[in-house]
Amino acid sequence: MIFRRGGDADPGERALWGDLMSMGLTFPLCIALGFFLGRWLGGRFGHPAVGQWVGLVWGISAAFWELYKVNRRMAKRDAEELKHLDDGKGPHE
């Protein structure tokens, strides 16, 4: 459970919180790095505007890919937790 109180959080839960908190930094970094690296590379080849757009799309794609991976880890953890909760109980009525 994500909102458990006290110091009894397991390492998986701590890793999940780390993933969630890092998303706030990952999104702007991916987008900014993609933009500026694309602009720099485009400038090296004589087309900085094209490079910045390609880099921007690449940065946005990388940010959403990271969001997808975090979402998969969260869904897997939730499914495992629900399975453990349902193991000890009968059918829901």
N, CA, C and O atoms as CSV, one atom per row, in Angstrom:
chain,resi,resn,atom,element,x,y,z
A,1,MET,N,N,0.853,-1.178,0.000
A,1,MET,CA,C,0.000,0.000,0.000
A,1,MET,C,C,0.894,1.235,0.000
A,1,MET,O,O,1.866,1.305,0.753
A,2,ILE,N,N,0.573,2.176,-0.819
A,2,ILE,CA,C,1.440,3.337,-0.999
A,2,ILE,C,C,1.418,4.298,0.180
A,2,ILE,O,O,2.460,4.845,0.539
A,3,PHE,N,N,0.269,4.517,0.789
A,3,PHE,CA,C,0.165,5.523,1.836
A,3,PHE,C,C,0.208,4.917,3.231
A,3,PHE,O,O,-0.562,5.312,4.107
A,4,ARG,N,N,1.084,3.982,3.434
A,4,ARG,CA,C,1.247,3.329,4.727
A,4,ARG,C,C,2.017,4.262,5.661
A,4,ARG,O,O,3.005,4.881,5.266
A,5,ARG,N,N,1.554,4.348,6.885
A,5,ARG,CA,C,2.229,5.209,7.863
A,5,ARG,C,C,3.251,4.405,8.644
A,5,ARG,O,O,3.151,3.184,8.760
A,6,GLY,N,N,4.223,5.104,9.169
A,6,GLY,CA,C,5.223,4.445,9.998
A,6,GLY,C,C,6.463,4.093,9.200
A,6,GLY,O,O,6.539,4.359,8.000
A,7,GLY,N,N,7.426,3.498,9.867
A,7,GLY,CA,C,8.704,3.184,9.247
A,7,GLY,C,C,8.772,1.778,8.684
A,7,GLY,O,O,9.869,1.269,8.453
A,8,ASP,N,N,7.635,1.134,8.455
A,8,ASP,CA,C,7.657,-0.253,8.000
A,8,ASP,C,C,7.512,-0.395,6.485
A,8,ASP,O,O,7.044,-1.428,6.006
A,9,ALA,N,N,7.906,0.627,5.729
A,9,ALA,CA,C,7.820,0.559,4.268
A,9,ALA,C,C,8.887,-0.394,3.734
A,9,ALA,O,O,10.047,-0.353,4.145
A,10,ASP,N,N,8.466,-1.243,2.818
A,10,ASP,CA,C,9.425,-2.196,2.262
A,10,ASP,C,C,10.260,-1.513,1.169
A,10,ASP,O,O,9.867,-0.459,0.669
A,11,PRO,N,N,11.397,-2.094,0.794
A,11,PRO,CA,C,12.271,-1.474,-0.207
A,11,PRO,C,C,11.593,-1.254,-1.552
A,11,PRO,O,O,11.896,-0.279,-2.239
A,12,GLY,N,N,10.681,-2.144,-1.943
A,12,GLY,CA,C,9.966,-1.959,-3.208
A,12,GLY,C,C,9.115,-0.702,-3.197
A,12,GLY,O,O,9.024,0.013,-4.196
A,13,GLU,N,N,8.494,-0.443,-2.054
A,13,GLU,CA,C,7.668,0.765,-1.928
A,13,GLU,C,C,8.538,2.018,-1.969
A,13,GLU,O,O,8.168,3.025,-2.572
A,14,ARG,N,N,9.681,1.944,-1.330
A,14,ARG,CA,C,10.599,3.090,-1.368
A,14,ARG,C,C,11.092,3.341,-2.790
A,14,ARG,O,O,11.214,4.492,-3.211
A,15,ALA,N,N,11.374,2.279,-3.525
A,15,ALA,CA,C,11.806,2.435,-4.917
A,15,ALA,C,C,10.692,3.040,-5.757
A,15,ALA,O,O,10.950,3.857,-6.641
A,16,LEU,N,N,9.462,2.643,-5.486
A,16,LEU,CA,C,8.324,3.192,-6.206
A,16,LEU,C,C,8.188,4.690,-5.945
A,16,LEU,O,O,7.966,5.471,-6.869
A,17,TRP,N,N,8.320,5.077,-4.693
A,17,TRP,CA,C,8.267,6.509,-4.374
A,17,TRP,C,C,9.406,7.263,-5.057
A,17,TRP,O,O,9.217,8.387,-5.522
A,18,GLY,N,N,10.588,6.646,-5.117
A,18,GLY,CA,C,11.703,7.275,-5.828
A,18,GLY,C,C,11.391,7.466,-7.297
A,18,GLY,O,O,11.706,8.509,-7.871
A,19,ASP,N,N,10.768,6.458,-7.917
A,19,ASP,CA,C,10.369,6.575,-9.324
A,19,ASP,C,C,9.386,7.720,-9.519
A,19,ASP,O,O,9.522,8.517,-10.447
A,20,LEU,N,N,8.401,7.792,-8.639
A,20,LEU,CA,C,7.380,8.830,-8.775
A,20,LEU,C,C,7.963,10.227,-8.594
A,20,LEU,O,O,7.622,11.151,-9.332
A,21,MET,N,N,8.838,10.372,-7.613
A,21,MET,CA,C,9.425,11.693,-7.375
A,21,MET,C,C,10.394,12.093,-8.487
A,21,MET,O,O,10.535,13.277,-8.794
A,22,SER,N,N,11.055,11.115,-9.084
A,22,SER,CA,C,12.003,11.445,-10.147
A,22,SER,C,C,11.304,11.888,-11.433
A,22,SER,O,O,11.923,12.530,-12.281
A,23,MET,N,N,10.026,11.552,-11.584
A,23,MET,CA,C,9.308,11.953,-12.796
A,23,MET,C,C,9.236,13.471,-12.924
A,23,MET,O,O,9.238,13.999,-14.035
A,24,GLY,N,N,9.172,14.170,-11.803
A,24,GLY,CA,C,9.145,15.626,-11.841
A,24,GLY,C,C,10.423,16.222,-12.391
A,24,GLY,O,O,10.414,17.333,-12.921
A,25,LEU,N,N,11.504,15.509,-12.272
A,25,LEU,CA,C,12.783,15.968,-12.818
A,25,LEU,C,C,13.037,15.388,-14.200
A,25,LEU,O,O,13.668,16.031,-15.039
A,26,THR,N,N,12.554,14.187,-14.440
A,26,THR,CA,C,12.806,13.509,-15.706
A,26,THR,C,C,12.157,14.227,-16.881
A,26,THR,O,O,12.789,14.408,-17.922
A,27,PHE,N,N,10.910,14.636,-16.727
A,27,PHE,CA,C,10.210,15.270,-17.838
A,27,PHE,C,C,10.928,16.517,-18.344
A,27,PHE,O,O,11.264,16.574,-19.527
A,28,PRO,N,N,11.178,17.515,-17.503
A,28,PRO,CA,C,11.838,18.714,-18.036
A,28,PRO,C,C,13.258,18.451,-18.531
A,28,PRO,O,O,13.693,19.071,-19.502
A,29,LEU,N,N,13.990,17.544,-17.880
A,29,LEU,CA,C,15.348,17.258,-18.346
A,29,LEU,C,C,15.357,16.598,-19.716
A,29,LEU,O,O,16.144,16.983,-20.581
A,30,CYS,N,N,14.505,15.621,-19.923
A,30,CYS,CA,C,14.440,14.954,-21.229
A,30,CYS,C,C,14.072,15.947,-22.327
A,30,CYS,O,O,14.680,15.954,-23.398
A,31,ILE,N,N,13.086,16.773,-22.058
A,31,ILE,CA,C,12.625,17.721,-23.071
A,31,ILE,C,C,13.693,18.774,-23.353
A,31,ILE,O,O,13.971,19.079,-24.514
A,32,ALA,N,N,14.292,19.331,-22.305
A,32,ALA,CA,C,15.320,20.368,-22.506
A,32,ALA,C,C,16.561,19.789,-23.182
A,32,ALA,O,O,17.102,20.396,-24.106
A,33,LEU,N,N,17.015,18.622,-22.729
A,33,LEU,CA,C,18.190,18.019,-23.363
A,33,LEU,C,C,17.926,17.672,-24.819
A,33,LEU,O,O,18.775,17.905,-25.680
A,34,GLY,N,N,16.751,17.115,-25.097
A,34,GLY,CA,C,16.412,16.810,-26.488
A,34,GLY,C,C,16.412,18.059,-27.349
A,34,GLY,O,O,16.947,18.051,-28.458
A,35,PHE,N,N,15.819,19.127,-26.850
A,35,PHE,CA,C,15.746,20.381,-27.602
A,35,PHE,C,C,17.142,20.939,-27.889
A,35,PHE,O,O,17.480,21.227,-29.037
A,36,PHE,N,N,17.947,21.088,-26.831
A,36,PHE,CA,C,19.246,21.728,-27.022
A,36,PHE,C,C,20.256,20.846,-27.744
A,36,PHE,O,O,21.058,21.344,-28.535
A,37,LEU,N,N,20.226,19.543,-27.481
A,37,LEU,CA,C,21.121,18.655,-28.225
A,37,LEU,C,C,20.722,18.582,-29.694
A,37,LEU,O,O,21.577,18.539,-30.577
A,38,GLY,N,N,19.414,18.569,-29.946
A,38,GLY,CA,C,18.948,18.582,-31.331
A,38,GLY,C,C,19.339,19.864,-32.040
A,38,GLY,O,O,19.739,19.835,-33.204
A,39,ARG,N,N,19.227,20.983,-31.350
A,39,ARG,CA,C,19.621,22.267,-31.948
A,39,ARG,C,C,21.126,22.298,-32.224
A,39,ARG,O,O,21.565,22.791,-33.263
A,40,TRP,N,N,21.903,21.767,-31.287
A,40,TRP,CA,C,23.352,21.742,-31.474
A,40,TRP,C,C,23.727,20.840,-32.654
A,40,TRP,O,O,24.519,21.220,-33.516
A,41,LEU,N,N,23.140,19.637,-32.674
A,41,LEU,CA,C,23.442,18.729,-33.784
A,41,LEU,C,C,22.954,19.287,-35.115
A,41,LEU,O,O,23.644,19.172,-36.129
A,42,GLY,N,N,21.773,19.886,-35.116
A,42,GLY,CA,C,21.265,20.511,-36.332
A,42,GLY,C,C,22.169,21.634,-36.796
A,42,GLY,O,O,22.374,21.809,-37.997
A,43,GLY,N,N,22.714,22.400,-35.857
A,43,GLY,CA,C,23.653,23.472,-36.208
A,43,GLY,C,C,24.935,22.927,-36.813
A,43,GLY,O,O,25.520,23.547,-37.701
A,44,ARG,N,N,25.367,21.783,-36.339
A,44,ARG,CA,C,26.577,21.156,-36.890
A,44,ARG,C,C,26.363,20.734,-38.343
A,44,ARG,O,O,27.309,20.709,-39.130
A,45,PHE,N,N,25.125,20.405,-38.696
A,45,PHE,CA,C,24.812,19.988,-40.056
A,45,PHE,C,C,24.156,21.094,-40.875
A,45,PHE,O,O,23.739,20.868,-42.011
A,46,GLY,N,N,24.067,22.291,-40.297
A,46,GLY,CA,C,23.550,23.442,-41.030
A,46,GLY,C,C,22.042,23.627,-40.971
A,46,GLY,O,O,21.506,24.444,-41.720
A,47,HIS,N,N,21.344,22.908,-40.119
A,47,HIS,CA,C,19.888,23.036,-39.998
A,47,HIS,C,C,19.472,23.023,-38.527
A,47,HIS,O,O,18.894,22.046,-38.052
A,48,PRO,N,N,19.769,24.119,-37.801
A,48,PRO,CA,C,19.452,24.106,-36.360
A,48,PRO,C,C,17.959,24.018,-36.061
A,48,PRO,O,O,17.576,23.400,-35.068
A,49,ALA,N,N,17.106,24.616,-36.891
A,49,ALA,CA,C,15.665,24.570,-36.624
A,49,ALA,C,C,15.127,23.146,-36.764
A,49,ALA,O,O,14.315,22.704,-35.951
A,50,VAL,N,N,15.572,22.442,-37.777
A,50,VAL,CA,C,15.128,21.064,-37.963
A,50,VAL,C,C,15.638,20.206,-36.804
A,50,VAL,O,O,14.909,19.373,-36.266
A,51,GLY,N,N,16.884,20.422,-36.435
A,51,GLY,CA,C,17.474,19.656,-35.343
A,51,GLY,C,C,16.754,19.871,-34.029
A,51,GLY,O,O,16.555,18.927,-33.265
A,52,GLN,N,N,16.357,21.122,-33.756
A,52,GLN,CA,C,15.680,21.378,-32.490
A,52,GLN,C,C,14.314,20.710,-32.452
A,52,GLN,O,O,13.904,20.229,-31.396
A,53,TRP,N,N,13.602,20.666,-33.562
A,53,TRP,CA,C,12.301,19.997,-33.580
A,53,TRP,C,C,12.445,18.494,-33.455
A,53,TRP,O,O,11.672,17.848,-32.748
A,54,VAL,N,N,13.425,17.937,-34.135
A,54,VAL,CA,C,13.664,16.497,-34.018
A,54,VAL,C,C,14.075,16.162,-32.583
A,54,VAL,O,O,13.595,15.185,-32.008
A,55,GLY,N,N,14.961,16.971,-32.010
A,55,GLY,CA,C,15.395,16.761,-30.635
A,55,GLY,C,C,14.258,16.920,-29.642
A,55,GLY,O,O,14.171,16.175,-28.666
A,56,LEU,N,N,13.389,17.887,-29.889
A,56,LEU,CA,C,12.247,18.108,-29.005
A,56,LEU,C,C,11.307,16.897,-29.028
A,56,LEU,O,O,10.855,16.439,-27.979
A,57,VAL,N,N,11.020,16.390,-30.211
A,57,VAL,CA,C,10.162,15.204,-30.320
A,57,VAL,C,C,10.830,14.013,-29.639
A,57,VAL,O,O,10.172,13.237,-28.946
A,58,TRP,N,N,12.126,13.875,-29.836
A,58,TRP,CA,C,12.857,12.782,-29.199
A,58,TRP,C,C,12.809,12.919,-27.674
A,58,TRP,O,O,12.598,11.928,-26.974
A,59,GLY,N,N,13.000,14.119,-27.160
A,59,GLY,CA,C,12.964,14.353,-25.712
A,59,GLY,C,C,11.595,14.076,-25.116
A,59,GLY,O,O,11.495,13.478,-24.044
A,60,ILE,N,N,10.539,14.505,-25.799
A,60,ILE,CA,C,9.180,14.246,-25.319
A,60,ILE,C,C,8.902,12.744,-25.340
A,60,ILE,O,O,8.297,12.204,-24.415
A,61,SER,N,N,9.346,12.081,-26.394
A,61,SER,CA,C,9.157,10.626,-26.485
A,61,SER,C,C,9.888,9.904,-25.357
A,61,SER,O,O,9.350,8.969,-24.763
A,62,ALA,N,N,11.101,10.331,-25.065
A,62,ALA,CA,C,11.875,9.712,-23.988
A,62,ALA,C,C,11.196,9.929,-22.636
A,62,ALA,O,O,11.171,9.023,-21.803
A,63,ALA,N,N,10.648,11.120,-22.416
A,63,ALA,CA,C,9.969,11.415,-21.157
A,63,ALA,C,C,8.723,10.545,-20.998
A,63,ALA,O,O,8.482,9.998,-19.922
A,64,PHE,N,N,7.935,10.417,-22.055
A,64,PHE,CA,C,6.734,9.587,-21.949
A,64,PHE,C,C,7.065,8.103,-21.880
A,64,PHE,O,O,6.311,7.342,-21.274
A,65,TRP,N,N,8.155,7.675,-22.472
A,65,TRP,CA,C,8.587,6.282,-22.334
A,65,TRP,C,C,8.924,5.989,-20.874
A,65,TRP,O,O,8.576,4.929,-20.354
A,66,GLU,N,N,9.596,6.922,-20.221
A,66,GLU,CA,C,9.921,6.739,-18.806
A,66,GLU,C,C,8.648,6.705,-17.965
A,66,GLU,O,O,8.550,5.921,-17.022
A,67,LEU,N,N,7.684,7.539,-18.295
A,67,LEU,CA,C,6.402,7.523,-17.599
A,67,LEU,C,C,5.707,6.175,-17.791
A,67,LEU,O,O,5.128,5.640,-16.845
A,68,TYR,N,N,5.756,5.630,-18.988
A,68,TYR,CA,C,5.164,4.324,-19.272
A,68,TYR,C,C,5.825,3.233,-18.433
A,68,TYR,O,O,5.139,2.374,-17.878
A,69,LYS,N,N,7.147,3.263,-18.338
A,69,LYS,CA,C,7.848,2.250,-17.544
A,69,LYS,C,C,7.486,2.341,-16.069
A,69,LYS,O,O,7.288,1.316,-15.417
A,70,VAL,N,N,7.398,3.548,-15.539
A,70,VAL,CA,C,7.013,3.722,-14.128
A,70,VAL,C,C,5.583,3.235,-13.924
A,70,VAL,O,O,5.283,2.591,-12.919
A,71,ASN,N,N,4.708,3.540,-14.866
A,71,ASN,CA,C,3.321,3.095,-14.768
A,71,ASN,C,C,3.226,1.572,-14.784
A,71,ASN,O,O,2.430,1.002,-14.038
A,72,ARG,N,N,4.019,0.906,-15.614
A,72,ARG,CA,C,4.028,-0.563,-15.643
A,72,ARG,C,C,4.480,-1.132,-14.307
A,72,ARG,O,O,3.889,-2.087,-13.802
A,73,ARG,N,N,5.542,-0.539,-13.725
A,73,ARG,CA,C,6.020,-1.022,-12.424
A,73,ARG,C,C,4.951,-0.829,-11.343
A,73,ARG,O,O,4.761,-1.698,-10.493
A,74,MET,N,N,4.255,0.316,-11.379
A,74,MET,CA,C,3.200,0.565,-10.394
A,74,MET,C,C,2.047,-0.416,-10.567
A,74,MET,O,O,1.528,-0.934,-9.579
A,75,ALA,N,N,1.639,-0.679,-11.802
A,75,ALA,CA,C,0.535,-1.598,-12.057
A,75,ALA,C,C,0.904,-3.011,-11.607
A,75,ALA,O,O,0.070,-3.717,-11.039
A,76,LYS,N,N,2.134,-3.421,-11.854
A,76,LYS,CA,C,2.577,-4.749,-11.434
A,76,LYS,C,C,2.553,-4.856,-9.910
A,76,LYS,O,O,2.101,-5.859,-9.358
A,77,ARG,N,N,3.036,-3.826,-9.246
A,77,ARG,CA,C,3.049,-3.832,-7.784
A,77,ARG,C,C,1.624,-3.848,-7.233
A,77,ARG,O,O,1.342,-4.565,-6.273
A,78,ASP,N,N,0.722,-3.064,-7.832
A,78,ASP,CA,C,-0.673,-3.057,-7.382
A,78,ASP,C,C,-1.324,-4.418,-7.579
A,78,ASP,O,O,-2.054,-4.889,-6.706
A,79,ALA,N,N,-1.066,-5.054,-8.719
A,79,ALA,CA,C,-1.653,-6.367,-8.983
A,79,ALA,C,C,-1.159,-7.398,-7.972
A,79,ALA,O,O,-1.937,-8.219,-7.486
A,80,GLU,N,N,0.136,-7.352,-7.656
A,80,GLU,CA,C,0.679,-8.277,-6.659
A,80,GLU,C,C,0.073,-8.027,-5.293
A,80,GLU,O,O,-0.233,-8.973,-4.567
A,81,GLU,N,N,-0.102,-6.772,-4.937
A,81,GLU,CA,C,-0.682,-6.444,-3.633
A,81,GLU,C,C,-2.142,-6.878,-3.551
A,81,GLU,O,O,-2.577,-7.397,-2.523
A,82,LEU,N,N,-2.897,-6.672,-4.616
A,82,LEU,CA,C,-4.284,-7.116,-4.625
A,82,LEU,C,C,-4.380,-8.637,-4.558
A,82,LEU,O,O,-5.283,-9.176,-3.917
A,83,LYS,N,N,-3.465,-9.322,-5.209
A,83,LYS,CA,C,-3.454,-10.780,-5.173
A,83,LYS,C,C,-3.222,-11.270,-3.743
A,83,LYS,O,O,-3.883,-12.200,-3.279
A,84,HIS,N,N,-2.273,-10.632,-3.051
A,84,HIS,CA,C,-1.994,-11.024,-1.665
A,84,HIS,C,C,-3.177,-10.710,-0.751
A,84,HIS,O,O,-3.447,-11.466,0.182
A,85,LEU,N,N,-3.878,-9.622,-1.001
A,85,LEU,CA,C,-5.047,-9.289,-0.191
A,85,LEU,C,C,-6.179,-10.270,-0.439
A,85,LEU,O,O,-6.881,-10.659,0.494
A,86,ASP,N,N,-6.364,-10.678,-1.702
A,86,ASP,CA,C,-7.449,-11.597,-2.031
A,86,ASP,C,C,-7.158,-13.027,-1.627
A,86,ASP,O,O,-8.090,-13.813,-1.464
A,87,ASP,N,N,-5.893,-13.391,-1.460
A,87,ASP,CA,C,-5.544,-14.760,-1.086
A,87,ASP,C,C,-6.122,-15.152,0.268
A,87,ASP,O,O,-6.512,-16.304,0.461
A,88,GLY,N,N,-6.181,-14.234,1.184
A,88,GLY,CA,C,-6.646,-14.555,2.527
A,88,GLY,C,C,-8.139,-14.393,2.710
A,88,GLY,O,O,-8.650,-14.667,3.797
A,89,LYS,N,N,-8.859,-13.958,1.685
A,89,LYS,CA,C,-10.293,-13.698,1.832
A,89,LYS,C,C,-11.084,-14.553,0.869
A,89,LYS,O,O,-10.545,-15.081,-0.103
A,90,GLY,N,N,-12.353,-14.683,1.146
A,90,GLY,CA,C,-13.265,-15.409,0.276
A,90,GLY,C,C,-13.733,-14.503,-0.861
A,90,GLY,O,O,-13.217,-13.399,-1.033
A,91,PRO,N,N,-14.704,-14.970,-1.630
A,91,PRO,CA,C,-15.228,-14.155,-2.729
A,91,PRO,C,C,-15.916,-12.904,-2.215
A,91,PRO,O,O,-16.522,-12.899,-1.143
A,92,HIS,N,N,-15.808,-11.859,-2.994
A,92,HIS,CA,C,-16.430,-10.586,-2.608
A,92,HIS,C,C,-17.929,-10.683,-2.847
A,92,HIS,O,O,-18.379,-11.150,-3.893
A,93,GLU,N,N,-18.679,-10.242,-1.874
A,93,GLU,CA,C,-20.132,-10.306,-1.998
A,93,GLU,C,C,-20.712,-8.926,-1.971
A,93,GLU,O,O,-21.929,-8.766,-2.063
